[in-house]
Amino acid sequence: MTRSAFAAHAIILIAASTASASFAQDASSYLESQGLEPRDLKTFQDLEIVVARPKPGTEGDERVIVLRQGKPLWHTDAKDAEPGSRWTIHSVGRELAGDGHPDAHISSFTNGAHCCTTHHVVQLKPQVKRIAAYPAGNVAGGDFIDVPGRKAPVMISADDSSANAFAPYATSYFPLLVLEVGPRGRFQLARDLMQSKLPGQPPAICATNAPAANAWLRERCGEFTTVRRQERVSQVKAHLGAVKEGRSVQQLKWDDYVSKGALGPIAAELNRYAYTGHGAAGLSWLETVWPGNDAIKLQLLSTLRQTQAKSAFADDLKALGSGR
């Protein structure tokens, strides 16, 4: 490199370093003026995405702020999370909505027992704005993964709407959700990846490379093997037999079935059918293990419908089952 070229290169480096330092200083000055300090910070092009918290000795809650040259372009507020929530920046710059624009994936967590996480997708360019939110409830995990052949990644998550309804929280079954960012400011079921061809078969995402990179998804896909299904049928029949042994159906109460662990596995199996688009086939399966229409069985079906109606994706589930 010639001396003149070296000098020009040095000037460029100095200018870039000065601009970067100035930018950081501007952002720091803004946070200082608001009584905040950064807990986490990620950059994308000329943007800084900051999880800011109140300085020690001051009151307030964490928030996420997107800044350019020290000027705030967008931030979360009290409507986005409960008091005391902590924010996480999962990724910045990925295209998550399939519209060609770079996005950020952030989430809030309330720190309460079993609750609550909300995922947000924020468009970063050309305008900073939130484009979708998903209240995940008790499900703390959930991140985007790429699936070959799809323009945008999908989120692997679970539905907590039936938690504590048929079994204690620790043993409640959370059905698999495969989500995509929809066009109307919400996450929605990625139907092509949740639907199975036939009742009892795994959802379509299990035929992709996604399970290899996600242990929880791999386990959920494994539940649909013939051996596992046969094992569950045997266990359900054994649980029901233990409940009814030596007692008439009229003497039995809901708690009798719960204490013997009978209702949780049945509801889980019915949800496997429903969340792969074959809820009617699930009812036919139920008749093979629990024939008749005694009061507890009818109560189970009523409670199952209620939990599915509480789901953040209740309308999507109906569409999945109807083929619309």
C-alpha positions as CSV (number, residue, x, y, z in Angstrom):
1,M,0.0,0.0,0.0
2,T,1.4,3.4,-0.9
3,R,1.8,6.1,1.7
4,S,-1.0,8.2,0.2
5,A,-3.3,5.2,0.0
6,F,-2.4,4.3,3.6
7,A,-3.2,7.8,4.7
8,A,-6.5,7.8,3.0
9,H,-7.3,4.4,4.5
10,A,-6.4,5.8,8.0
11,I,-8.7,8.8,7.5
12,I,-11.6,6.5,6.6
13,L,-11.0,4.3,9.7
14,I,-10.8,7.4,11.9
15,A,-13.9,8.9,10.5
16,A,-15.8,5.6,10.9
17,S,-14.6,5.2,14.5
18,T,-15.5,8.8,15.3
19,A,-19.0,8.4,13.8
20,S,-19.5,5.1,15.8
21,A,-18.3,6.8,19.0
22,S,-20.6,9.8,18.3
23,F,-23.5,7.5,17.6
24,A,-23.0,5.5,20.8
25,Q,-22.6,8.7,22.8
26,D,-25.8,10.1,21.4
27,A,-27.7,7.0,22.5
28,S,-26.1,7.0,25.9
29,S,-27.0,10.7,26.3
30,Y,-30.6,10.0,25.5
31,L,-30.8,7.1,28.0
32,E,-29.1,9.3,30.6
33,S,-31.7,12.0,30.0
34,Q,-34.5,9.5,30.7
35,G,-32.9,8.1,33.9
36,L,-32.2,4.8,32.1
37,E,-29.3,2.5,31.5
38,P,-28.8,-0.3,28.9
39,R,-29.2,-3.9,30.1
40,D,-28.8,-5.3,26.6
41,L,-28.1,-3.7,23.2
42,K,-28.0,-5.0,19.7
43,T,-27.3,-3.1,16.5
44,F,-28.6,-3.3,12.9
45,Q,-27.2,-1.0,10.3
46,D,-27.7,2.5,11.7
47,L,-30.1,1.4,14.4
48,E,-29.6,0.4,18.0
49,I,-32.1,-1.8,19.8
50,V,-31.8,-1.4,23.5
51,V,-33.3,-3.1,26.6
52,A,-33.3,-0.1,28.9
53,R,-33.9,-0.2,32.7
54,P,-34.2,2.5,35.3
55,K,-31.0,3.4,37.0
56,P,-30.4,2.1,40.5
57,G,-32.4,4.0,43.1
58,T,-35.1,5.1,40.6
59,E,-38.5,3.6,39.9
60,G,-39.9,2.3,36.6
61,D,-40.0,-0.6,34.3
62,E,-37.8,-2.0,31.6
63,R,-38.6,-1.0,28.0
64,V,-37.2,-1.7,24.5
65,I,-36.2,1.4,22.6
66,V,-35.1,1.6,18.9
67,L,-32.8,4.6,18.3
68,R,-31.1,6.1,15.3
69,Q,-28.2,8.5,16.1
70,G,-29.4,8.8,19.6
71,K,-33.0,9.7,18.6
72,P,-35.8,7.3,19.7
73,L,-37.9,6.0,16.8
74,W,-40.0,3.5,18.7
75,H,-40.4,2.1,22.2
76,T,-42.5,-0.3,24.2
77,D,-44.8,1.2,26.9
78,A,-47.0,0.1,29.8
79,K,-49.6,-1.3,27.5
80,D,-47.1,-3.9,26.1
81,A,-46.2,-5.7,29.4
82,E,-47.2,-5.9,33.0
83,P,-45.3,-4.0,35.6
84,G,-42.0,-5.6,36.5
85,S,-41.6,-7.5,33.2
86,R,-38.2,-8.2,31.8
87,W,-37.5,-7.8,28.1
88,T,-35.4,-10.0,25.8
89,I,-34.0,-9.3,22.3
90,H,-33.9,-12.6,20.5
91,S,-32.8,-11.4,17.0
92,V,-32.5,-8.3,14.9
93,G,-32.4,-8.0,11.1
94,R,-34.0,-11.2,10.1
95,E,-37.0,-11.2,7.7
96,L,-39.7,-12.7,9.9
97,A,-42.9,-11.7,8.1
98,G,-42.0,-12.6,4.6
99,D,-42.5,-9.1,3.3
100,G,-38.9,-8.3,2.4
101,H,-38.3,-6.0,5.4
102,P,-35.9,-6.7,8.3
103,D,-37.5,-7.3,11.7
104,A,-36.6,-7.7,15.4
105,H,-38.0,-10.4,17.6
106,I,-38.4,-9.3,21.2
107,S,-40.3,-10.8,24.1
108,S,-41.5,-9.8,27.6
109,F,-41.8,-12.0,30.7
110,T,-43.7,-11.0,33.8
111,N,-41.6,-13.1,36.2
112,G,-44.8,-14.5,37.8
113,A,-45.3,-18.1,38.6
114,H,-46.0,-20.0,35.3
115,C,-46.7,-16.8,33.5
116,C,-46.5,-14.8,31.2
117,T,-44.5,-14.4,28.0
118,T,-45.5,-12.3,25.0
119,H,-43.6,-12.3,21.8
120,H,-43.4,-9.2,19.5
121,V,-42.2,-8.8,16.0
122,V,-41.1,-5.2,15.2
123,Q,-40.3,-4.1,11.7
124,L,-37.0,-2.2,11.6
125,K,-37.0,-0.8,8.0
126,P,-38.1,1.3,6.3
127,Q,-40.3,2.3,9.2
128,V,-40.0,1.0,12.8
129,K,-43.3,-0.4,13.9
130,R,-44.7,-3.5,15.6
131,I,-46.3,-5.8,13.1
132,A,-47.4,-8.8,15.3
133,A,-47.7,-9.9,18.9
134,Y,-48.4,-13.3,20.4
135,P,-49.3,-13.8,24.1
136,A,-47.7,-17.2,24.8
137,G,-48.9,-17.4,28.4
138,N,-47.1,-20.1,30.4
139,V,-44.9,-21.1,27.5
140,A,-41.6,-19.4,28.1
141,G,-39.8,-20.7,25.0
142,G,-40.4,-20.0,21.4
143,D,-38.1,-18.9,18.7
144,F,-38.1,-18.7,14.9
145,I,-36.5,-21.5,12.8
146,D,-36.0,-21.7,9.0
147,V,-37.8,-24.4,7.0
148,P,-36.7,-25.1,3.5
149,G,-39.1,-23.9,0.9
150,R,-40.7,-21.2,3.0
151,K,-40.1,-17.5,2.4
152,A,-40.2,-16.7,6.1
153,P,-39.2,-18.7,9.2
154,V,-41.8,-20.1,11.6
155,M,-42.0,-20.2,15.4
156,I,-42.2,-23.5,17.3
157,S,-44.3,-23.0,20.4
158,A,-47.0,-24.7,22.4
159,D,-50.6,-24.0,23.5
160,D,-51.1,-23.7,27.3
161,S,-54.9,-23.2,27.2
162,S,-55.5,-26.6,28.8
163,A,-53.0,-26.2,31.6
164,N,-54.5,-27.5,34.9
165,A,-57.8,-28.4,33.3
166,F,-57.2,-32.2,33.3
167,A,-54.1,-32.7,35.3
168,P,-51.8,-30.7,37.6
169,Y,-49.7,-28.0,35.8
170,A,-46.5,-30.0,35.9
171,T,-48.1,-32.9,34.0
172,S,-50.4,-31.0,31.7
173,Y,-50.0,-31.5,28.0
174,F,-49.3,-28.5,25.8
175,P,-50.1,-29.2,22.1
176,L,-47.5,-28.3,19.5
177,L,-48.0,-24.9,17.7
178,V,-46.2,-24.0,14.4
179,L,-46.8,-20.2,14.0
180,E,-46.1,-17.7,11.3
181,V,-46.5,-13.9,11.3
182,G,-49.8,-13.1,9.7
183,P,-50.9,-10.1,7.7
184,R,-53.2,-8.6,10.3
185,G,-51.0,-7.8,13.2
186,R,-51.0,-11.3,14.8
187,F,-49.3,-14.6,14.8
188,Q,-51.4,-17.4,13.1
189,L,-51.1,-21.2,12.7
190,A,-48.9,-22.2,9.8
191,R,-51.6,-24.6,8.6
192,D,-49.5,-26.3,6.0
193,L,-47.0,-27.4,8.6
194,M,-49.5,-28.4,11.4
195,Q,-51.9,-30.4,9.2
196,S,-51.4,-34.1,8.9
197,K,-52.5,-36.1,5.9
198,L,-54.4,-38.7,7.9
199,P,-55.7,-39.0,11.5
200,G,-53.0,-40.1,13.9
201,Q,-50.1,-39.1,11.6
202,P,-47.6,-36.4,12.6
203,P,-47.9,-32.8,11.4
204,A,-46.2,-31.9,8.2
205,I,-43.4,-30.1,9.9
206,C,-42.1,-33.4,11.2
207,A,-41.2,-34.3,7.6
208,T,-38.9,-31.3,7.3
209,N,-35.4,-30.9,8.8
210,A,-36.8,-28.7,11.6
211,P,-36.9,-31.5,14.3
212,A,-33.2,-32.2,13.9
213,A,-32.5,-28.7,15.2
214,N,-35.2,-28.6,17.9
215,A,-35.2,-31.2,20.6
216,W,-38.7,-30.4,21.9
217,L,-40.2,-30.5,18.4
218,R,-38.4,-33.8,17.8
219,E,-40.0,-35.3,20.9
220,R,-43.5,-34.1,19.8
221,C,-43.0,-35.6,16.4
222,G,-42.0,-38.9,18.0
223,E,-45.3,-39.1,19.8
224,F,-47.0,-40.1,16.6
225,T,-45.1,-43.4,16.0
226,T,-47.2,-46.5,16.1
227,V,-45.5,-47.9,19.1
228,R,-46.0,-44.8,21.2
229,R,-49.6,-44.6,20.2
230,Q,-50.2,-48.2,21.1
231,E,-48.5,-47.6,24.5
232,R,-50.8,-44.7,25.2
233,V,-53.9,-46.6,24.4
234,S,-52.9,-49.4,26.8
235,Q,-52.1,-46.8,29.5
236,V,-55.5,-45.0,29.0
237,K,-57.4,-48.3,29.3
238,A,-55.4,-49.2,32.4
239,H,-56.1,-45.9,34.1
240,L,-59.8,-46.1,33.3
241,G,-59.9,-49.6,34.6
242,A,-58.3,-48.5,37.9
243,V,-60.8,-45.7,38.3
244,K,-63.8,-48.0,37.8
245,E,-62.6,-51.0,39.7
246,G,-65.1,-52.1,42.2
247,R,-67.3,-49.0,41.8
248,S,-70.3,-48.1,39.6
249,V,-70.1,-45.3,37.1
250,Q,-72.8,-43.4,39.1
251,Q,-70.5,-43.3,42.2
252,L,-67.5,-41.8,40.4
253,K,-66.6,-38.1,40.5
254,W,-64.3,-35.9,38.3
255,D,-61.6,-36.0,41.0
256,D,-61.6,-39.8,41.0
257,Y,-60.5,-39.7,37.4
258,V,-57.9,-36.9,38.0
259,S,-56.3,-38.7,41.0
260,K,-55.8,-41.9,38.9
261,G,-54.2,-39.9,36.1
262,A,-57.0,-40.9,33.6
263,L,-58.1,-37.6,32.2
264,G,-54.8,-35.9,31.3
265,P,-53.7,-38.6,28.8
266,I,-57.1,-38.7,27.2
267,A,-57.3,-35.0,26.7
268,A,-53.7,-35.0,25.4
269,E,-54.6,-37.6,22.7
270,L,-57.8,-35.7,21.7
271,N,-55.6,-32.6,21.3
272,R,-53.1,-34.4,19.1
273,Y,-56.0,-35.1,16.8
274,A,-57.4,-31.6,16.9
275,Y,-54.1,-29.8,16.5
276,T,-53.3,-31.8,13.3
277,G,-56.7,-31.1,11.8
278,H,-58.6,-34.3,12.7
279,G,-60.7,-33.5,15.8
280,A,-63.7,-35.6,14.6
281,A,-61.4,-38.6,14.3
282,G,-60.3,-38.0,17.9
283,L,-63.9,-38.4,19.0
284,S,-64.1,-41.7,17.2
285,W,-60.9,-42.8,18.9
286,L,-62.4,-41.9,22.3
287,E,-65.3,-44.3,21.7
288,T,-62.8,-47.2,21.3
289,V,-61.3,-46.6,24.8
290,W,-64.2,-45.1,26.6
291,P,-67.6,-46.1,25.1
292,G,-70.9,-44.7,26.2
293,N,-71.9,-41.3,27.4
294,D,-71.5,-41.2,31.2
295,A,-71.4,-37.9,32.9
296,I,-67.7,-37.6,33.5
297,K,-66.9,-38.4,29.8
298,L,-69.4,-35.7,28.7
299,Q,-67.8,-33.3,31.2
300,L,-64.4,-34.0,29.8
301,L,-65.5,-33.2,26.3
302,S,-67.2,-30.0,27.4
303,T,-64.0,-28.9,29.3
304,L,-61.9,-29.8,26.2
305,R,-64.1,-27.5,24.0
306,Q,-63.8,-24.7,26.6
307,T,-60.0,-24.9,26.7
308,Q,-59.7,-24.9,23.0
309,A,-62.1,-21.9,22.8
310,K,-59.7,-20.1,25.2
311,S,-56.7,-20.6,23.0
312,A,-55.2,-17.6,21.3
313,F,-55.7,-19.6,18.1
314,A,-59.3,-20.8,18.6
315,D,-60.5,-19.6,15.2
316,D,-57.4,-21.0,13.5
317,L,-58.1,-24.4,15.1
318,K,-61.6,-24.4,13.7
319,A,-60.4,-23.6,10.3
320,L,-57.7,-26.3,10.6
321,G,-60.4,-28.9,11.4
322,S,-62.8,-27.8,8.7
323,G,-60.2,-27.7,6.0
324,R,-61.1,-24.0,5.2
